Amino acid sequence: MAEEFNATAEGQRICRQYLSKLGWSKQWRQTLNLQLHPGFQGKEFEAKQRQCDQMQEEAEGNFSAEVEHWRKEGSANAKEVLKTILQTLGRRTDLGFFGKRIVDRLRRELF
């Protein structure tokens, strides 16, 4: 028997995945700032900062791809997934640059 699709759970999964990846990159950057001294270990510090940037870009890219997938689908379930994402992330202030733009776009499109 086929499982019934739960749009709310799918939206929450997308949000959790995005926030988790974003949180890891922010925490790693914070740890780097405590452990490495840019004046003494400049090249190593810059390389690790680029890795943090790459992690954040990957999180933003995955989130954008998921949202675009559901935006283009256009079904009632897709709209419910997008509403769940908006409700979960709509009032957060700790999102990345593109995460904020995506949430603002969802807000304009859905309401």
N, C-alpha and C positions, 0 to 999 in steps of 0.2 A: 504494500500500500504506500502510495506517495505521501511524503510529509507535507503538511500545509506550510506555506511560506509565512513567516512572521516578519512583517516590515519593520516593526518597532525594534525587534532584536537585531535585525540587519543594520539599521541606522545606528544603534548603540554600539555594535561591533566596529563599525567604521570609525566612530568617534573615539572609542577606546584605543583602537590601533593607532590613530593619528596622535592622540594625546600621549600615548606611551612612547612612541618614537620621538616625539618632540621633547618629552620630559627627559629621555635618555640623553639627547644631544645637549640640552641645557645643563643637566647635572654633570656631564662629562666636561663641559666648558668651565663650569664652576670649579670642578676638581683640578683642572689644569691651571686655573688662575691661582689656586692655593699651592700647587706643587712646583710649578716651573716659574722661573724668574726671567721675564723677557730680556732683561739687560744682559744676563749671563748665558742663557740658553736660547738665544734668539731664533736660530734655524729650527731647532726641535719644537719650540713653542709655536712658530708659524705653521709648521707641518701639522701639528696636532690641531691647531685652530682650523686649518683647512679641512681636516677630517670631520670636525664638529659641524662646519658649514655644510659639508657633503651629506652628513647624516640628516641635518635639518632640511636640506633641499630634497632628499629622498622621501622624508616624511610628508613634505608639502606636495611632492609630485604624486605619491600614492593616494593621498587624500583627494587631490584634484581629479585624478583618473577615476576614482570611485564615484565622486559626485557627478562627473560628466557622464559616466555610464548610466546613472539613474536619471539624470536630467534628460538624456536622449531617449530613454525607454518610453517615457510618457504614459505609462499605465497608472492605475489607481494605487497599486502597490509602490510604484516608484515615487509617487507624490508623498505617500506616507513615510517612506524612508527619508526623503528630503526634509519633511516636516520634523521628523525625529532628530535629524542632524541639527537643524536650526534650533530646536528647543534645547538640545543638549549643549551646543556651543555658542548660541546666540548672545549670551551675556558674559561670556568669559573674556578676560582681558589679557590672558597669557598666550594667545594664539600667535603663530608666525605671521609674517607679512601677507603671504598668499592665503593662509587660512582665514584671516580677517576679511580679505577681499571676497573669498568664496562665500563666506557666511553673509556678508553684505549683499552679494548678488542673489543668494537664496532668499534673503529677506525681501528684496525688491520683487523677485519673481513670484513668490508664494503669497505675498500680501499686498 
